[in-house]
Amino acid sequence: MATYISLISFTDQGIRSVKESPARAEAFTGLASKLGLAVKSIHWTTGNYDLVVVTEGSDEAAMAALLSVGALGNVRSQTLRAYSAAEIKKIIGMMP
């Protein structure tokens, strides 16, 4: 299973209803689960991003979940594919 780290920013719409953010996070976790994507953690943050979300699942499940949430208009995301130490060792081992 692939690991993804999503850097989330509230849109103008999302920040106006920021008090609903914990409930939206719960709804996202439920949606992700239905799609086969496991939410490992959600963190509200300060700085350039408002949340950091760590998920595990297939490329298709991650894309479907992020597109579904983005379509609601409350957040924008940048998602990074993350690799564990074991995964990167295997990848490096493939190098000529």
Secondary structure, DSSP 8 states (H G I E B T S, - for coil): -EEEEEEEEE-HHHHHTGGGHHHHHHHHHHHHHHHT-EEEEEEE-SSS-SEEEEEEE-HHHHHHHHHHHHHHTSEEEEEEEE--HHHHHHHHHT--
